[in-house]
Amino acid sequence: MKSCIFCSIVKGDTPAYKVYEDKFSMAILDINPFSEGHCLIISKRHVCAGGTS
């Protein structure tokens, strides 16, 4: 598997401004927001584009 920026954020290897976090997901501020307050909600479990882990 190639390096996944979202997995790196979840592990804490890549800095991100966390807005929310629970057991299954994390919400972070986008580094290039479409509008003020634009957030990304990511799963803490890696998911490939095809839907397989």
C-alpha positions as CSV (number, residue, x, y, z in Angstrom):
1,M,0.0,0.0,0.0
2,K,1.2,3.5,-0.8
3,S,1.5,6.1,1.9
4,C,-1.9,7.4,2.9
5,I,-2.0,11.0,4.2
6,F,-5.2,10.4,6.2
7,C,-3.7,7.3,7.9
8,S,-0.7,9.5,8.8
9,I,-2.9,12.1,10.3
10,V,-4.9,9.6,12.3
11,K,-1.6,8.1,13.7
12,G,-0.4,11.6,14.6
13,D,2.6,11.5,12.2
14,T,1.2,14.5,10.2
15,P,0.0,17.5,12.1
16,A,-3.7,18.5,11.7
17,Y,-6.1,20.8,13.5
18,K,-8.7,18.4,15.0
19,V,-12.2,19.7,15.3
20,Y,-13.7,16.5,16.6
21,E,-12.6,12.9,17.4
22,D,-14.2,9.7,18.5
23,K,-13.5,6.0,18.4
24,F,-14.3,5.6,14.7
25,S,-13.7,9.0,13.0
26,M,-12.0,12.4,13.1
27,A,-12.9,15.8,11.8
28,I,-10.0,18.1,10.8
29,L,-9.8,21.6,9.2
30,D,-8.9,21.5,5.5
31,I,-5.5,23.0,4.7
32,N,-7.0,24.6,1.6
33,P,-10.6,25.3,2.6
34,F,-13.4,25.9,0.1
35,S,-15.0,28.2,2.6
36,E,-14.3,29.3,6.2
37,G,-14.8,26.4,8.6
38,H,-14.5,23.7,5.8
39,C,-13.8,20.4,7.6
40,L,-12.9,16.9,6.4
41,I,-14.4,13.9,8.2
42,I,-12.2,10.9,7.9
43,S,-12.5,7.3,9.1
44,K,-9.8,6.1,11.5
45,R,-9.8,2.8,9.6
46,H,-8.0,2.8,6.2
47,V,-10.4,2.3,3.3
48,C,-9.2,1.9,-0.3
49,A,-11.0,3.5,-3.2
50,G,-12.4,0.1,-4.1
51,G,-13.9,-0.2,-0.6
52,T,-11.5,-2.9,0.5
53,S,-9.1,-2.5,3.4
